[in-house]
Amino acid sequence: MFATLSAKPGNSLAMPRMLINACLLFAVMIIAWSPFSGGARLPTLLLAIVGAGLFLAKFSDLSKQLAVRRWTTVFLLLWLPMWLSLQHAFDVKATLAAIAWFSLMYLAGLALVVLLQQAAYRRLFARGVSWVIALWILDSAIQYLFGLDVLGMPKTPEGRITGMFSDLHQGILMLAVLPLTFYHLQPKHGWLAWAMLLGAGVVVVLSGARGYLYIYMLMLLLGLWRQQPGWKVWLAVLCIPLLITLCSSMLNPQLAKTKFQATQAVAASEQSTFDRVNHALTYRLNLWETGLHMWQAEPVTGIGSNNYKHAYAQYASRADDRFVARRTHSHNIYVEWLAETGLVGGLGLVAIVVLCVRWFRQADMLSQHQAWPYALPLMVIYFPVNTTQPMLVPWWFPVLMLLACAFVASLERSSSHDSAA
């Protein structure tokens, strides 16, 4: 299969047509298969198999590619702290399992970087993802109107819209690729791009996750900052979150009433400032405080990758902490990463951010334009003041990997990039 691979002029590798189509399908399936059994695991594993073949057959050619070297740097800055965290790991087996699983991400990323250096393939990928998001918006509308989506998935008891998902993952996955969909459609189908932006916003708000609305608003602000439009455009776009919130309140008054009553209860209570903020943030301060205790216990290398949940009960300090019995993640990338990999991991993550900014600034204007739809969601997701999922989650990191690989790949330009696939 891999014997037919050959280098093209420029800085990319050619792949057989069948393999290209398969990799494109696997890339889209990282998003599309998320609601179903295994989520992104299966398409990621299949990409890793392709990446392993490329690595064995074309290691010399791969090592010459700048995009591959950049992806390797990003991976190592995450992977090496995971190994070092073994030194004081709370559960060594859990950390080793995370390291083994994460190692596959490098190989999957190789396949994505090689594939997505081609502009034609990036367009096909964007088209596929756009169809997925359109389907999710339509499915959510059906769920809202009839109480069940096309697969028979009901709304939650409080009326939250989850689409094909049994949890609230649809919103964050939709937001992660929404800029790609918007910028892909805007040149030729501007009205459709804005319709998708509004539709996704309504679906995200109807999920009832306030953090998703915050991410949505931050994405709009950064998008406007990049475009530098006139004040009228600023005003029109900034009205979108208000319009979506009002629309969602009318569509689901029960959920809006529940959220409003919860806010009133916090304001009227005689709790301490910590307890009020904690309640408003759905007790996330407990999660972050416990993560701080973990980091303080092992500040250099952390308590071991994939150990936040395992060690939570030991480091929790409040008697009324509900998460001791019902373990969950930290709802913050930096808190969990510092707790598990310490200062070594934290500095590695900061180094990645600095390098990505540097690579973006060093690129020419066309490459920056091509990379922006991937840079924007990464900027929002890694914005320090955020309550997103941590990185090393099997259903979530493949999406981050997809965005990162597309980002470094789209910064590369070669004579073959704009040729037809």
Secondary structure, 3 states (H helix, E strand, C coil): CHHHCEECCCCCEECCHHHHHHHHHHHHHHHHCCCCCCCCHHHHHHHHHHHHHHHHHCHHHHHCCHHHHHHHHHHHHHHHHHHHHHHHCCCHHHHHHHHHHHHHHHHHHHHHHHHHCCHHHHHHHHHHHHHHHHHHHHHHHHHHHHCECCCCCECCCCCCCCCCCCCCHHHHHHHHHHHHHHHHHCCCCHHHHHHHHHHHHHHHHHCCCHHHHHHHHHHHHHHHHHHCCCHHHHHHHHHHHHHHHHHHHHHCHHHHHHHHHHHHHHHHCCCCHHHHHHHHCCCHHHHHHHHHHHHHHCCCCCCCCCCHHHHHHHHCCCCCCHHHCCCCCCCCHHHHHHHHHHHHHHHHHHHHHHHHHHHHHHCCHHHHHHHHHHHHHHHHHCCCCCCCCCCCCCCCHHHHHHHHHHHHHHCCCCCCCCCCC
